[in-house]
Amino acid sequence: MTEQPVETIAIPADALERSIQSALERLEAVRKAEAEAAAKAAANKAAIARRVSIAALLLTMMLSFLGFVRAQSDSAEGGAKSVVQQSGTDASTEWALYQTKTAQRGGYIVAEDNLAREVLSLGLDDPRRRLARFHHHEYEASVRALDEDNRQVFHRIQALDARAYSAQKMVEHHDRRTKRYDMGIRTLTLALVLISLTLLVDRASLFYFGLLVAAIGASFGVSGYFLG
């Protein structure tokens, strides 16, 4: 059995060169496309990193500001609570003094009534009438003095009650502001965490969601600061 000769196909040299050149061009195009995609991704990541850095700086400044005004509100609330407590103590003391003077006045009134009844049983020429008249004037003067003291004490009690009422309103006001500040601080802290996670997961949507949360937290803080 005889072997048949294998036919060989001759490829022109210029066609081979064109094929090689075309393959090299396609490889170069793929390489350039990959390089451009990598550069675009790097630029996008750098832009996101810059935005995250700026947002984190602004959020940190806002958190510092809210922490500062919250500390001021706490201090003012503590001072107002002290005023309420001190005013209540002073009012109780004044009220006890008022009751004491009222009891003394009642004692003078009873003594004056007893003296009047005693005078009715005395004769017109009885020298004890003159002494009774002297005691009567003395009792009247004491009652007038006690009435004047009680009026002053009552006015002081009213002033202390008004002071305690105003201070209590201030306590409630600062309590509402502190609650707003706390809500703002918690929300801004959550926003800072979300924005920082953007660098790890490389998702721009998370960054914008963090900005939305930051806007909500800022609204809490601003509303607390301008709370009337």
Contacts in CASP RR format, 6 or more apart in sequence:
PFRMAT RR
TARGET T0000
AUTHOR 0000-0000-0000
METHOD contacts of the structure
MODEL  1
MTEQPVETIAIPADALERSIQSALERLEAVRKAEAEAAAKAAANKAAIAR
RVSIAALLLTMMLSFLGFVRAQSDSAEGGAKSVVQQSGTDASTEWALYQT
KTAQRGGYIVAEDNLAREVLSLGLDDPRRRLARFHHHEYEASVRALDEDN
RQVFHRIQALDARAYSAQKMVEHHDRRTKRYDMGIRTLTLALVLISLTLL
VDRASLFYFGLLVAAIGASFGVSGYFLG
45 202 0 8 1.000
48 198 0 8 1.000
48 199 0 8 1.000
48 202 0 8 1.000
48 204 0 8 1.000
48 207 0 8 1.000
49 199 0 8 1.000
51 207 0 8 1.000
52 195 0 8 1.000
52 196 0 8 1.000
52 198 0 8 1.000
52 199 0 8 1.000
52 207 0 8 1.000
55 195 0 8 1.000
55 207 0 8 1.000
55 211 0 8 1.000
55 214 0 8 1.000
56 192 0 8 1.000
56 195 0 8 1.000
56 196 0 8 1.000
59 188 0 8 1.000
59 191 0 8 1.000
59 192 0 8 1.000
59 195 0 8 1.000
59 214 0 8 1.000
60 192 0 8 1.000
62 188 0 8 1.000
62 218 0 8 1.000
63 185 0 8 1.000
63 188 0 8 1.000
63 189 0 8 1.000
63 192 0 8 1.000
66 181 0 8 1.000
66 184 0 8 1.000
66 185 0 8 1.000
66 188 0 8 1.000
66 221 0 8 1.000
67 181 0 8 1.000
67 185 0 8 1.000
69 181 0 8 1.000
69 225 0 8 1.000
70 178 0 8 1.000
70 181 0 8 1.000
70 182 0 8 1.000
70 185 0 8 1.000
73 174 0 8 1.000
73 177 0 8 1.000
73 178 0 8 1.000
73 181 0 8 1.000
74 174 0 8 1.000
74 178 0 8 1.000
76 170 0 8 1.000
76 174 0 8 1.000
77 170 0 8 1.000
77 171 0 8 1.000
77 174 0 8 1.000
77 175 0 8 1.000
77 178 0 8 1.000
78 171 0 8 1.000
78 174 0 8 1.000
80 167 0 8 1.000
80 168 0 8 1.000
80 170 0 8 1.000
80 171 0 8 1.000
80 174 0 8 1.000
81 167 0 8 1.000
81 171 0 8 1.000
83 163 0 8 1.000
83 164 0 8 1.000
83 167 0 8 1.000
84 164 0 8 1.000
84 167 0 8 1.000
84 168 0 8 1.000
84 171 0 8 1.000
87 160 0 8 1.000
87 161 0 8 1.000
87 163 0 8 1.000
87 164 0 8 1.000
87 167 0 8 1.000
88 160 0 8 1.000
88 164 0 8 1.000
90 160 0 8 1.000
91 157 0 8 1.000
91 160 0 8 1.000
91 161 0 8 1.000
91 164 0 8 1.000
94 153 0 8 1.000
94 156 0 8 1.000
94 157 0 8 1.000
94 160 0 8 1.000
95 157 0 8 1.000
97 153 0 8 1.000
98 150 0 8 1.000
98 153 0 8 1.000
98 154 0 8 1.000
98 157 0 8 1.000
101 146 0 8 1.000
101 149 0 8 1.000
101 150 0 8 1.000
101 153 0 8 1.000
102 146 0 8 1.000
102 150 0 8 1.000
104 142 0 8 1.000
104 146 0 8 1.000
105 143 0 8 1.000
105 146 0 8 1.000
105 147 0 8 1.000
105 150 0 8 1.000
108 139 0 8 1.000
108 142 0 8 1.000
108 143 0 8 1.000
108 146 0 8 1.000
109 139 0 8 1.000
109 143 0 8 1.000
111 135 0 8 1.000
111 139 0 8 1.000
112 136 0 8 1.000
112 139 0 8 1.000
112 140 0 8 1.000
112 143 0 8 1.000
115 132 0 8 1.000
115 135 0 8 1.000
115 136 0 8 1.000
115 139 0 8 1.000
116 136 0 8 1.000
118 132 0 8 1.000
119 129 0 8 1.000
119 132 0 8 1.000
122 128 0 8 1.000
122 129 0 8 1.000
122 132 0 8 1.000
123 129 0 8 1.000
173 227 0 8 1.000
173 228 0 8 1.000
176 224 0 8 1.000
176 227 0 8 1.000
177 224 0 8 1.000
177 225 0 8 1.000
177 227 0 8 1.000
180 220 0 8 1.000
180 221 0 8 1.000
180 223 0 8 1.000
180 224 0 8 1.000
180 227 0 8 1.000
181 220 0 8 1.000
181 221 0 8 1.000
181 224 0 8 1.000
183 217 0 8 1.000
183 220 0 8 1.000
183 221 0 8 1.000
184 217 0 8 1.000
184 218 0 8 1.000
184 220 0 8 1.000
184 221 0 8 1.000
187 213 0 8 1.000
187 214 0 8 1.000
187 216 0 8 1.000
187 217 0 8 1.000
187 220 0 8 1.000
188 214 0 8 1.000
188 217 0 8 1.000
188 218 0 8 1.000
190 213 0 8 1.000
191 210 0 8 1.000
191 211 0 8 1.000
191 213 0 8 1.000
191 214 0 8 1.000
191 217 0 8 1.000
192 214 0 8 1.000
194 206 0 8 1.000
194 207 0 8 1.000
194 209 0 8 1.000
194 210 0 8 1.000
194 213 0 8 1.000
195 206 0 8 1.000
195 207 0 8 1.000
195 210 0 8 1.000
195 211 0 8 1.000
195 214 0 8 1.000
197 206 0 8 1.000
198 204 0 8 1.000
198 206 0 8 1.000
198 207 0 8 1.000
END
